[in-house]
Structure formats: structure tokens, C-alpha cells
């Protein structure tokens, strides 16, 4: 039985009176084979490195980030060449922008990281741009900050994280 929700043209199925259940007929394959690319077409190793980079960046895990970088890694954003130079650049970046954080996103098939900075006056985050990564052998060779294209799909930071950043600012100042 199909009912309307009060607006013309919008219909929904009443699960109590409708005899058909989509759950009885559809069982999604939730696990992709390990040797194939993901459904998005992205390289699984590159996507994994990006996910780890985002988590370690937000945790300010310097040693963890070092493990993800190729010895000759580059980042134009930091004017850095080489793993040690890049890590020093990240430390300086965190010092200047303590509320800077990353979230995951996609531009088409390409996994990216979105760079956000807290705006405590508006209780929100401002998008700075996206980080595009180049990876080889599971390590990050290069990343750069670029403008965010219109077709980008990005996770927004959770507003509860603003409180965490405010707590860190007080600790840093205190």
C-alpha cells in the first residue's frame, strides 16, 4: 500500500501494511575483494594512506605521519622537500593554526582530504581547500593544497570538535 506524506507527488511505502520487504530480497556485498580497486575506482593503498594521514594529522601524531611519508616526499604548501623537512613544516603549521583539521572527501574517483579551520566567532569551520595526494608503494610522495572544485564531496567537521580545539588553545596559552 502506498501513501502520500501530505505533499503532492511525494510517496512513501508504509512498511506495516506493504507485503513486500526490500530487506528480504537485497543483500549487499559489503566486503570488496582485497586485490580489486574500491567501488570508487580509487587505488586502495592510496586511499588507505590518505585515511591514515587524516587521522594522524588530526591527532598531531608526528611519528605516525613520518611513517606514511616517502623519504623524498614533497609538499608545496609547506615549501618542504624530504620527510624531515615536511614534518618540521607541519609542526610550524600546527603552531600557527592550532585548530586546523582534516576530513576525508572525494573528487570523482580521487580520494582527497579537506582542510578546515575553526571559526569560533561563528561556531563553525571554514573550508580552506583540499589536499591532493600522490602515493607510491603505500607511501605519500607528494601533497598539495588546491581550491575545492564544485564536484567535491567532503565530510564536514563535527561542531563538537570546536570545544576540543578551544580546550587545546587554553592549554597552549596557559
RACOR-V616225 format. One record per residue. PSI is psi in radians with two decimals (NA if undefined). BURIAL is + if it has 16 or more other ideal C-beta (glycine too) atoms within 10 Angstrom, else -. Layout:
PSI_BURIAL + PSI_BURIAL
This chain:
2.28_- + 2.32_- + 2.77_- + 2.75_- + 0.30_- + -0.32_- + 2.50_- + 2.38_- + -0.41_- + 2.26_- + 2.68_- + 2.76_- + 2.33_- + 1.89_- + -0.35_- + -0.59_- + -0.23_- + 2.18_- + -0.20_- + 2.32_- + 2.14_- + -0.42_- + -0.42_- + -0.36_- + -0.27_- + 2.09_- + 1.80_- + 2.59_- + 1.76_- + -0.22_- + 2.05_- + 2.56_- + 2.51_- + -0.49_- + 0.04_- + 2.78_- + 2.80_- + 3.00_- + -0.46_- + -0.18_- + 0.00_- + 2.63_+ + 2.12_+ + -0.64_- + -0.73_- + -0.72_+ + -0.69_+ + -0.75_+ + -0.70_+ + -0.79_+ + -0.79_- + -0.70_+ + -0.80_+ + -0.82_+ + -0.78_- + -0.60_+ + -0.86_+ + -0.48_+ + -0.08_- + 0.70_- + 1.54_- + -0.84_- + -0.68_- + -0.69_- + -0.71_+ + -0.68_- + -0.45_- + -0.23_+ + 2.42_+ + 2.65_+ + -0.59_- + 0.54_- + 2.64_+ + 2.62_+ + 1.88_+ + -0.61_- + -0.65_+ + 0.04_+ + 0.82_- + 2.47_+ + 2.10_- + 2.61_- + -0.87_+ + -0.74_- + -0.69_- + -0.75_+ + -0.72_+ + -0.70_- + -0.68_+ + -0.72_+ + -0.74_- + -0.68_- + -0.78_+ + -0.59_- + -0.72_- + -0.64_- + 1.35_- + -0.36_+ + 0.09_+ + 2.26_+ + 2.89_+ + 2.61_+ + 2.91_+ + 2.79_+ + -3.10_+ + 2.55_+ + 1.74_+ + -2.16_- + -0.13_- + 2.12_+ + 2.41_+ + 2.96_+ + 2.36_+ + 2.30_+ + 2.19_+ + 2.61_+ + 2.42_- + 2.40_+ + 1.63_- + -0.42_- + -0.64_- + -0.06_- + 0.93_- + 3.12_- + 2.50_+ + 2.35_- + 2.16_+ + -0.57_+ + -2.95_+ + 2.62_+ + 2.18_+ + 2.40_+ + 2.55_+ + 2.24_- + 2.66_+ + 2.35_- + 0.61_- + 0.05_- + 2.64_+ + 2.11_+ + -0.60_+ + 2.54_+ + 2.61_+ + 2.58_- + 2.21_+ + 2.95_- + 2.71_- + 2.05_+ + 2.73_- + -0.53_- + 0.06_- + 2.42_+ + 2.01_- + 2.52_+ + 2.38_- + 2.52_- + 2.63_+ + 2.27_- + -0.38_- + -0.33_- + -0.36_+ + -0.69_+ + -0.71_- + -0.76_- + -0.64_+ + -0.72_- + -0.73_- + -0.66_- + -0.74_- + -0.72_- + -0.77_- + -0.69_- + -0.54_- + NA_-
